Amino acid sequence: MPNTVITIARGYGSGGRVIGQRLAKEMDIAYYDRNIIYLTSDKSGLDPQFFSLHDENVKPGFFERLTYFSKKDIPPESRRFSSKENVFRYQQKMIRELAEKSDCVIIGRCANYTLKDCGHHLLRVFIWAPDEVCVNNVMKKLSISRADAEKMVNDIDKHRREYFRYYTGNDWESAKNYDLCINSAEYSTEQVIELIRRSAGIMSSLAE
């Protein structure tokens, strides 16, 4: 029986992570974010710090690119496993296994791309907000200056944009890659959660 899987890509400062956490709690389903690193670590037998260093990271060297585009899986015990592309591919396997296991919410990590043909009831969500809103949210949350918050928002979103482009060949912010795009500045957190829940219910019913 197909599972309900909700992937959430989010702009930094948009509140997407909190929305995902609360959504999973209200729906009483599994929630996966950075804990994917530890699950992947357990499965591979490698230190979680190794996966953390490569998590959502790009700009590999020439030989790492050759390894990735050869489309060959490198086992974790191999000395050649350390390329970012092999880490990404291994993480993709973990994401597919989690989607196969149960209903869940998965944050970031190109999960919308990884699971696009998974055969489950998949709802791909992108949560964003205007730059000014994101900057103000980051300032409030971290108690930092506006200049520092602006730099964090710009740098992290640029990083996510490059990561998504490198591994999928697509535009991270393009509506073509999602089923539902929400400006979180226009709604309360509760309203965003309700929008996602209703959309997931509609997609599940249409698939039956």
C-alpha positions as CSV (number, residue, x, y, z in Angstrom):
1,M,0.0,0.0,0.0
2,P,1.5,3.4,-1.0
3,N,2.6,5.7,1.8
4,T,1.9,9.4,2.2
5,V,5.3,11.2,1.8
6,I,5.6,14.9,2.1
7,T,8.9,16.6,1.1
8,I,9.6,20.1,2.2
9,A,12.2,22.4,0.6
10,R,12.5,25.7,2.3
11,G,14.1,29.1,2.1
12,Y,16.3,29.9,5.1
13,G,14.3,32.0,7.6
14,S,10.9,31.0,6.1
15,G,9.9,28.7,9.0
16,G,9.9,25.6,6.8
17,R,11.6,23.4,9.3
18,V,9.3,24.3,12.2
19,I,6.3,23.8,9.9
20,G,7.6,20.4,8.9
21,Q,8.1,19.4,12.5
22,R,4.6,20.5,13.6
23,L,3.0,18.9,10.5
24,A,4.6,15.5,11.2
25,K,3.5,15.8,14.9
26,E,-0.1,16.7,14.0
27,M,-0.3,14.0,11.4
28,D,1.4,11.5,13.8
29,I,3.9,10.4,11.1
30,A,7.7,10.1,11.0
31,Y,9.8,13.2,10.6
32,Y,13.3,13.2,8.9
33,D,15.7,16.1,8.7
34,R,19.3,16.0,10.1
35,N,18.5,12.7,11.7
36,I,18.9,11.2,8.2
37,I,22.7,11.7,8.8
38,Y,22.6,9.5,11.8
39,L,20.4,6.8,10.2
40,T,22.8,6.8,7.2
41,S,25.7,6.6,9.5
42,D,24.2,3.6,11.4
43,K,23.5,1.8,8.1
44,S,27.0,2.4,6.6
45,G,29.0,2.0,9.8
46,L,30.8,5.3,9.2
47,D,31.1,8.1,11.7
48,P,28.1,10.6,11.5
49,Q,30.6,13.4,11.4
50,F,31.7,12.1,8.0
51,F,28.2,12.5,6.6
52,S,27.7,15.8,8.4
53,L,30.7,17.3,6.7
54,H,29.3,16.3,3.3
55,D,25.7,17.1,4.1
56,E,24.2,19.4,1.4
57,N,27.7,20.2,0.2
58,V,28.8,20.8,-3.4
59,K,31.8,21.8,-5.5
60,P,33.6,18.5,-5.6
61,G,37.0,18.0,-7.3
62,F,37.6,16.6,-10.8
63,F,38.0,12.9,-9.7
64,E,34.9,13.1,-7.5
65,R,32.9,14.2,-10.6
66,L,34.2,11.2,-12.5
67,T,33.2,8.9,-9.8
68,Y,29.6,10.3,-9.7
69,F,29.0,10.4,-13.4
70,S,30.3,6.8,-13.8
71,K,27.0,5.9,-12.0
72,K,28.7,3.1,-10.0
73,D,27.8,2.7,-6.4
74,I,30.9,2.6,-4.1
75,P,30.4,0.6,-0.9
76,P,31.0,2.6,2.3
77,E,34.0,0.4,3.3
78,S,35.9,1.5,0.2
79,R,38.5,4.2,0.4
80,R,36.9,5.8,-2.7
81,F,33.6,6.2,-0.9
82,S,34.5,9.6,0.5
83,S,33.5,11.6,-2.6
84,K,30.5,13.9,-2.0
85,E,28.6,12.3,-4.8
86,N,28.8,8.8,-3.3
87,V,27.6,10.3,0.0
88,F,24.7,11.9,-1.8
89,R,23.9,8.6,-3.6
90,Y,24.0,6.7,-0.3
91,Q,21.8,9.3,1.3
92,Q,19.3,8.9,-1.6
93,K,19.1,5.2,-0.9
94,M,18.3,6.0,2.7
95,I,15.6,8.5,1.7
96,R,13.9,5.9,-0.5
97,E,14.0,3.3,2.3
98,L,12.4,5.7,4.7
99,A,9.6,6.6,2.2
100,E,9.1,2.8,1.7
101,K,8.9,2.2,5.5
102,S,6.0,4.5,6.5
103,D,4.2,7.8,6.0
104,C,6.6,10.6,6.7
105,V,7.8,14.2,6.3
106,I,11.3,14.7,4.8
107,I,13.1,18.1,4.9
108,G,15.4,19.2,2.2
109,R,18.2,17.0,0.7
110,C,16.7,16.9,-2.8
111,A,14.1,14.5,-1.5
112,N,11.5,15.9,-3.9
113,Y,13.8,14.9,-6.8
114,T,14.9,11.5,-5.2
115,L,11.3,10.4,-4.7
116,K,9.6,11.8,-7.8
117,D,9.0,8.3,-9.3
118,C,8.7,6.5,-6.0
119,G,5.2,5.2,-6.5
120,H,3.9,6.6,-3.1
121,H,1.4,9.4,-2.5
122,L,4.1,12.1,-2.8
123,L,3.5,15.8,-2.1
124,R,6.4,18.0,-2.9
125,V,6.3,21.4,-1.0
126,F,8.4,24.5,-1.3
127,I,8.1,27.1,1.5
128,W,9.5,30.5,1.0
129,A,9.1,34.1,2.2
130,P,10.2,37.5,1.0
131,D,13.9,38.3,1.9
132,E,13.0,41.0,4.4
133,V,10.7,38.6,6.3
134,C,13.4,35.9,6.3
135,V,16.0,38.3,7.6
136,N,13.8,39.6,10.4
137,N,13.0,36.0,11.4
138,V,16.7,35.1,11.6
139,M,17.5,38.2,13.5
140,K,14.9,37.4,16.1
141,K,15.7,33.7,16.4
142,L,19.5,34.1,16.6
143,S,19.7,37.6,18.2
144,I,22.1,38.8,15.6
145,S,22.5,42.1,13.6
146,R,20.6,42.7,10.4
147,A,23.9,42.6,8.4
148,D,24.7,39.2,9.8
149,A,21.2,37.9,9.2
150,E,21.2,39.1,5.6
151,K,24.5,37.3,5.0
152,M,23.2,34.1,6.5
153,V,20.0,34.1,4.5
154,N,21.9,34.9,1.2
155,D,24.7,32.4,1.8
156,I,22.5,29.5,2.9
157,D,20.0,29.9,0.1
158,K,22.8,30.2,-2.4
159,H,24.3,27.0,-1.0
160,R,21.0,25.2,-1.2
161,R,20.4,26.5,-4.8
162,E,23.8,25.3,-5.9
163,Y,23.4,21.9,-4.2
164,F,20.1,21.3,-5.9
165,R,21.3,22.4,-9.3
166,Y,24.4,20.2,-9.1
167,Y,22.7,17.0,-8.2
168,T,19.4,17.4,-10.1
169,G,20.2,19.8,-12.9
170,N,17.1,21.8,-12.0
171,D,16.3,25.1,-10.4
172,W,15.7,24.8,-6.6
173,E,13.1,27.6,-6.6
174,S,11.2,26.6,-9.8
175,A,7.6,25.7,-9.2
176,K,8.0,23.0,-11.8
177,N,9.8,20.9,-9.1
178,Y,6.9,21.1,-6.6
179,D,3.2,20.4,-6.2
180,L,2.6,23.2,-3.7
181,C,4.5,26.4,-3.2
182,I,3.6,28.5,-0.2
183,N,4.6,32.1,0.9
184,S,4.7,31.5,4.6
185,A,4.6,35.3,5.2
186,E,1.0,35.4,4.0
187,Y,-0.3,32.7,6.5
188,S,0.0,31.7,10.1
189,T,1.9,28.5,10.8
190,E,-1.3,26.7,11.5
191,Q,-2.8,27.8,8.2
192,V,0.3,26.6,6.3
193,I,0.1,23.2,8.0
194,E,-3.6,22.9,7.2
195,L,-2.9,23.8,3.5
196,I,-0.3,21.0,3.3
197,R,-2.6,18.5,5.1
198,R,-5.5,19.2,2.8
199,S,-3.3,19.0,-0.3
200,A,-1.8,15.7,0.9
201,G,-5.3,14.3,1.4
202,I,-6.5,15.4,-2.0
203,M,-3.5,13.9,-3.7
204,S,-4.0,10.6,-1.9
205,S,-7.7,10.4,-2.8
206,L,-7.0,11.2,-6.5
207,A,-4.4,8.4,-6.6
208,E,-6.8,5.8,-5.3
